Each structure stands twice: as structure tokens, then as C-alpha cells.
Amino acid sequence: MRFAVVVFPGSNCEQDVVHAARLLGFGADYVWHGDDSLDGFDAVILPGGFSYGDYLRCGAVARFSPIMSEVVRFAQDGGPVMGICNGFQILAEAHLLPGALLRNEGLKFICEEVTLKVEGHVCDWLDLPVDTIVRMPINHNEGNYVCDDDTLDALRDDRQIVLRYSTPDGEVTPCTAPNGARYSIAGVCNEAGNVFGLMPHPERVVDPVVGGTDGRHFFTAIAERMAQVAG
């Protein structure tokens, strides 16, 4: 299993992602935003950061990087793609995921650990049972997920909502999303389940020495899935 970790000008979490993948025994290498090939890679991760300084809108400029044409093709061909934080914003701007990410409610940067509840979903990137509670850090200024009513209905009907902010007991209310995200959504996938975006940072919780292991599932599940597909 070999992960491509795309680096944009302003990315700052790419080293964490590569370290996490390698710690778990997988291959991982950086791919520059100006490149135009993903040959030899089994999955793609767009890491967190502030690509292109978050000019215009978060992810709006990165969406036009040369590598993104290949990421879109890779995703449309069924290849697994995950966007973390700024990567989620880029995937939304590239129309690979529904909805948009706006400024946090209260217009303040948030850096804290959050509790997340796993929903029933079709996402290939996660295989934890429904209602499992995981803890992961967030640090973002634009994590307020929004979508219209029809999109929200479709997300629920098609089981595209993967993670929601919750209390430690698994209760979800409008107040459990620290950023004001609609329906307390922390992560969604596309209809096919191969493209996944989330605001929390799973790469920061793979090593028990530095924060826990709840993030390991976001790397191991897709590796197992790809192994099954390969036969």
C-alpha cells in the first residue's frame, strides 16, 4: 500500500501524514502540487494547512493546481482519496465532495480535541462499527460545514455522512459541533465511498506515545479494502 501525500504551497501537515502512514507499515511519499502524475500510488491524501495562504476561499486556488486534474481523474476512476482539514476544503472546491466549509461560528480559530461519533456510512476509508466514539484533534478557522436542505437529505439517504461531532456519551445536538457545522457534520464521503473529507486530524492520533491510536483506522481500513479489491 502506497499513499501519495500532496503538498501545496502552505501545506503544513504533510509530514505528519507521511509519518503516520510509515509508522503503520505503509509506503508514503510526497507529491508536489505542480506534478501531473500519480503513477505507482494506491491512495491519495490531501493534508491540512493553508494552501496558497487561503486566498479567495480555503482550497479555491489549490483546486486549480496541476496535480488536481490527476486527483480528479484518480477519484473518478474509483481510486481512494482522503482530504484532511484543508484537504477537505480542497475536495469540496473541486466538487469531489458536496457542501462547503465556511468560517467557524464565532469567527475564531479552534484548536482542541473533539469527540466524534461514527455514523452508518458507505465510506471505504473507515470500518469502525456504527456509534463508535473516537477522539481526535481539530485546528481550523473554516470548519463550519454547510449544505442546502436537498443535499443534507441526500447525504443522509445515501449514507454519506461518516462522522459527527458528539458528546463523550455519543449524544449529538446542534451544540456539539464546535464550529457550527450543520447537522454536526465532521466528515462526509461521495456516493461511491472512495472520496472522503474530514476536518479532524487522524494522522495526529496514530502513535500512543504522542496522543493515542484512534486515527489508525483511517489508514488501515483503506489498506485492507484495497487488498481485498486486489484479491
C-alpha positions as CSV (number, residue, x, y, z in Angstrom):
1,M,0.0,0.0,0.0
2,R,1.5,3.3,-1.1
3,F,0.0,6.7,-0.2
4,A,0.5,9.9,-2.2
5,V,0.5,12.9,0.1
6,V,0.0,16.0,-2.0
7,V,2.0,19.1,-0.9
8,F,0.7,22.6,-1.8
9,P,2.3,25.9,-1.0
10,G,1.2,26.5,2.5
11,S,0.5,22.8,3.5
12,N,1.8,22.2,7.0
13,C,0.6,18.7,7.9
14,E,2.1,16.6,5.1
15,Q,5.0,15.4,7.3
16,D,2.5,14.2,10.0
17,V,0.6,12.2,7.4
18,V,3.7,10.6,5.9
19,H,5.0,9.7,9.3
20,A,1.6,8.2,10.3
21,A,1.4,6.0,7.2
22,R,5.0,4.8,7.6
23,L,4.6,4.2,11.3
24,L,1.8,1.8,10.4
25,G,4.0,0.0,7.9
26,F,2.7,1.5,4.7
27,G,4.6,3.3,1.9
28,A,4.0,7.1,1.7
29,D,5.7,9.8,-0.5
30,Y,5.2,13.5,-1.2
31,V,3.7,14.6,-4.5
32,W,4.3,18.3,-5.4
33,H,1.3,20.4,-6.4
34,G,2.9,21.1,-9.8
35,D,3.3,17.4,-10.7
36,D,0.8,15.8,-13.1
37,S,1.1,12.1,-12.3
38,L,0.0,9.7,-9.5
39,D,1.5,6.6,-11.1
40,G,2.5,4.0,-8.6
41,F,0.2,5.2,-5.9
42,D,-2.7,3.3,-4.4
43,A,-4.4,6.1,-2.5
44,V,-4.2,9.9,-2.3
45,I,-4.3,12.1,0.8
46,L,-4.6,15.9,0.7
47,P,-3.2,17.1,4.0
48,G,-4.1,20.1,6.3
49,G,-2.6,23.5,6.2
50,F,-3.3,26.8,4.5
51,S,-2.8,26.1,0.8
52,Y,-1.9,29.2,-1.2
53,G,-2.5,31.3,2.0
54,D,-6.2,30.5,1.9
55,Y,-6.6,33.3,-0.6
56,L,-10.1,33.9,-2.1
57,R,-11.5,30.9,-0.2
58,C,-9.9,28.0,1.5
59,G,-8.9,25.5,-1.2
60,A,-10.2,27.7,-4.0
61,V,-6.7,28.2,-5.5
62,A,-5.4,24.8,-4.7
63,R,-8.3,23.3,-6.7
64,F,-6.6,24.5,-9.9
65,S,-3.1,23.1,-9.2
66,P,-1.8,20.8,-12.0
67,I,-1.9,17.8,-9.7
68,M,-5.6,18.2,-9.0
69,S,-6.6,17.3,-12.6
70,E,-5.0,13.9,-11.9
71,V,-6.6,13.7,-8.4
72,V,-10.0,14.2,-10.0
73,R,-9.3,11.6,-12.7
74,F,-8.0,9.2,-10.0
75,A,-11.1,9.7,-7.9
76,Q,-13.5,9.3,-10.8
77,D,-11.8,6.0,-11.7
78,G,-12.6,4.8,-8.2
79,G,-9.2,5.5,-6.6
80,P,-9.4,6.3,-2.8
81,V,-8.9,10.0,-1.9
82,M,-9.0,11.5,1.5
83,G,-8.8,15.2,2.4
84,I,-8.0,16.2,5.9
85,C,-8.9,19.7,7.1
86,N,-7.6,22.0,4.3
87,G,-7.7,18.9,2.1
88,F,-11.4,18.5,2.8
89,Q,-11.9,22.2,1.8
90,I,-10.0,21.5,-1.4
91,L,-12.1,18.4,-2.3
92,A,-15.3,20.5,-1.7
93,E,-13.9,23.2,-4.0
94,A,-13.1,20.6,-6.6
95,H,-16.7,19.3,-6.4
96,L,-15.5,15.9,-5.4
97,L,-17.5,16.2,-2.2
98,P,-20.8,18.0,-1.6
99,G,-21.2,21.1,0.6
100,A,-18.8,23.8,1.6
101,L,-16.7,24.9,4.5
102,L,-17.2,28.4,6.0
103,R,-15.7,30.4,8.8
104,N,-16.3,28.9,12.2
105,E,-19.3,30.0,14.1
106,G,-18.0,32.8,16.4
107,L,-15.3,33.7,13.8
108,K,-12.5,32.2,15.9
109,F,-9.8,29.7,15.2
110,I,-10.4,26.4,17.1
111,C,-7.6,24.1,18.3
112,E,-8.9,21.4,20.7
113,E,-9.6,17.7,21.0
114,V,-13.1,16.7,19.9
115,T,-15.3,13.6,20.3
116,L,-16.7,12.1,17.2
117,K,-19.5,9.5,16.5
118,V,-19.2,7.1,13.6
119,E,-22.4,7.1,11.5
120,G,-23.7,4.3,9.3
121,H,-21.9,5.1,6.0
122,V,-20.6,3.8,2.7
123,C,-17.1,5.2,3.1
124,D,-14.2,2.9,2.2
125,W,-11.8,4.7,4.5
126,L,-13.3,3.6,7.8
127,D,-14.6,0.3,9.0
128,L,-15.4,1.1,12.7
129,P,-18.9,0.0,13.9
130,V,-21.8,2.4,13.9
131,D,-21.9,4.6,17.0
132,T,-18.2,4.0,17.8
133,I,-16.8,7.1,19.6
134,V,-13.3,8.3,18.7
135,R,-11.3,11.3,19.8
136,M,-9.2,13.4,17.5
137,P,-7.8,17.0,17.5
138,I,-9.1,19.8,15.3
139,N,-7.4,23.0,14.4
140,H,-9.1,25.2,11.8
141,N,-10.7,28.5,11.1
142,E,-13.1,27.3,8.4
143,G,-14.6,24.0,9.5
144,N,-18.3,25.1,9.5
145,Y,-19.8,22.6,7.1
146,V,-22.8,23.9,5.2
147,C,-25.1,22.5,2.5
148,D,-28.7,23.1,1.4
149,D,-31.7,21.0,2.6
150,D,-31.7,18.8,-0.5
151,T,-28.1,18.0,-0.2
152,L,-28.4,17.2,3.5
153,D,-31.4,14.9,2.7
154,A,-29.3,13.1,0.0
155,L,-26.3,12.7,2.4
156,R,-28.5,11.0,5.0
157,D,-30.4,8.9,2.5
158,D,-27.2,7.7,0.7
159,R,-25.3,7.2,3.9
160,Q,-22.6,9.7,3.0
161,I,-22.2,11.2,6.5
162,V,-19.3,9.4,8.1
163,L,-18.5,11.4,11.3
164,R,-20.5,13.8,13.5
165,Y,-19.3,15.8,16.5
166,S,-20.8,14.4,19.7
167,T,-20.6,14.3,23.4
168,P,-18.3,11.6,25.0
169,D,-21.5,9.6,25.5
170,G,-22.4,9.7,21.8
171,E,-25.1,12.3,22.0
172,V,-25.4,14.6,19.0
173,T,-27.0,18.0,19.3
174,P,-26.7,21.3,17.4
175,C,-24.3,22.4,20.2
176,T,-21.9,19.6,19.8
177,A,-20.2,21.0,16.7
178,P,-17.6,23.5,18.0
179,N,-17.5,25.2,14.6
180,G,-21.3,25.4,14.0
181,A,-21.3,22.7,11.3
182,R,-24.7,21.8,10.0
183,Y,-26.1,18.6,11.4
184,S,-22.8,18.5,13.4
185,I,-21.1,17.0,10.4
186,A,-17.3,16.4,10.8
187,G,-16.8,14.2,7.7
188,V,-18.6,13.1,4.6
189,C,-17.8,10.9,1.6
190,N,-19.0,10.8,-2.0
191,E,-21.8,8.4,-3.2
192,A,-19.3,5.8,-4.2
193,G,-17.5,5.9,-0.9
194,N,-14.0,6.3,-2.3
195,V,-13.6,10.1,-1.6
196,F,-13.7,11.2,2.0
197,G,-13.2,14.5,3.7
198,L,-13.0,15.3,7.4
199,M,-12.0,18.3,9.5
200,P,-10.4,16.4,12.4
201,H,-6.8,15.1,12.1
202,P,-6.5,11.3,12.3
203,E,-2.7,11.5,11.4
204,R,-2.1,13.0,14.9
205,V,-3.5,10.1,16.8
206,V,-1.8,7.0,15.4
207,D,1.1,6.8,17.9
208,P,0.2,6.0,21.6
209,V,3.3,7.9,22.7
210,V,2.0,11.2,21.4
211,G,-1.8,11.1,21.6
212,G,-3.5,7.8,21.1
213,T,-4.4,5.4,18.3
214,D,-7.9,6.4,17.3
215,G,-6.6,7.7,14.0
216,R,-5.1,4.4,12.9
217,H,-8.4,3.1,11.5
218,F,-8.4,5.9,8.8
219,F,-5.2,4.3,7.3
220,T,-5.6,0.6,8.0
221,A,-9.2,0.3,6.8
222,I,-8.4,1.6,3.3
223,A,-5.3,-0.6,3.1
224,E,-7.4,-3.7,3.9
225,R,-10.1,-2.6,1.4
226,M,-7.5,-2.2,-1.3
227,A,-6.0,-5.6,-0.5
228,Q,-9.5,-7.2,-0.8
229,V,-10.1,-5.5,-4.2
230,A,-6.7,-6.7,-5.4
231,G,-7.7,-10.2,-4.5
